[in-house]
Every structure is written in C-alpha cells, then in structure tokens.
Amino acid sequence: MTQARLSKLLTLGGVLCGVAFCVPASAATDCKKTIDRFNLAVDAGLENDAQVEIDKIAVSAECGQFQLAAQRRLAALRLSAAQILMARGRPVADYDRLLVTAEMPEVIWQASATLGEVRFGERRFVDAAQAYDRAIEIVKNETLTPTSPEKFEIEGLMARSAQARLLAANVMRADGQTRFVQTAHDHRDGTLGGVFSRSVRGITPQAVPIPITLTRSRRTGDCAKRTASGSHQAGGPHGCAWFRRNQPEAFGRSL
C-alpha cells in the first residue's frame, strides 16, 4: 500500500468530517431539530446516533433534501475514524467495518479509494478494482463531487484500477483459477464506467490493457475468449485455433 497515497486520503477524510451543514431558516422546525441532532452526533463522534438521524431524514418529506449532505458528513466521520486507526498501524479487522460503512452509500470518492487501497494490500484485487471504479464514478458525478480532484488524483485512481484488474486476472487463487473484474457502468447514461470511462472530469483515460483468457468447454469442446471487461466471444470446436491464428495477443496466457 502506498504511504503517500494514504497520507493524502487521511487529510481529505478529516477535512470532510469537520464541515457541518446548516438548514435554512425557512425549513420546518422538526427538520431543523433533526439536522441539529445529527450535527451534534457527528461533532461528538457518535456515528450510530448520527445514523439514526439520517434514517429519519431519509423518510421525511421536509428533510429529504438534506439526505445527501448528511450521508456525506457521516461517511466522512467513519472514514476519518478508520484512517486514524490505519495511521496507528492497527490491523484491518479493527477498522474494516468503519471503512465499509463509510463507502457503502457511495457519496465520497475518498472512502472508495481508501477501501481500494486496503483491499489491494490484502491482495483482494477484484474487490480493489471495483472499489477504485466506484471512486471514479463518484468523481464523475458533479452532484456528489462538486469540486473536481486534482488531475494526478484522477489519473492515480485509473492507474490503480487498471493495475488491480491485471493482477486479478493473472494471480492464481487457491483453487487454481483466476478472477475477472466485472466492468463498471455509468448508471446515468448506460455507458462503460470506471477505468473504461470515455472521460473523467475532462481527463481522457489512456488505453487500458485487457487480459484475455481462452477456455475450452469440457462438454462441447468449443472455445471461448473471455476478457477482463466481462465480454465473451464464442467459437466452434476449432475456435481456439482461429483465435490463435487471428488474435495472437490473446495468448499472453497459455491454455
């Protein structure tokens, strides 16, 4: 795990956590009381009490408009608490729940990026790549990320996601199999997302190498090509020979 990368995320988590949000004077009295209780709970570091107030906000007609702001602040609190434990060198088990719950609502990219770093360090490359892709999607969403991260941060997320994908496809598991990472999608327009996005806040990703594995069906003898983006291309009994002749780049790995 890169220490410099984690140090940057530590700082960002602490800044996000410290910013309370206010309710306009025109808001209903009950809503204002709920938001005030939420802010007090976060200021006191009481994440469970803050979650109770968010659950109330989510089902309130008057307070619903503040749900995203509340989710972002609570996620930042949990992320900051997790990162403090990380900085002290505590084992993953001590902060894993905090990190997972911080990332779960997918409202701050720093939580997804930090989870990706932790999973990468655990050699859980599929989970790492997916977490990085979620971070990229949050960055692309200007509602969730009004201020774009620095260029080097965006490029770092994309590079790390690509690296985790390649490792997932090339590292053997205990059962002798490799893993492929499902391609992320931009749920707003249905296009490919994550590291395969056409653009991330004006930054165009570089070409990403996609691992390819050829497999032969034991039942039919047919050959199929599988890529890290999750796509398949089937052939007949002689399909492997066709792939070998026409797409030699598919043979980075032996059958």
Helices and strands as residue ranges (DSSP letters): H 3-17, H 29-43, H 47-58, G 64-66, H 67-87, H 92-103, H 109-121, H 125-140, H 151-170, G 194-196, E 212-216, E 223-227, E 232-234, H 239-246, G 248-252
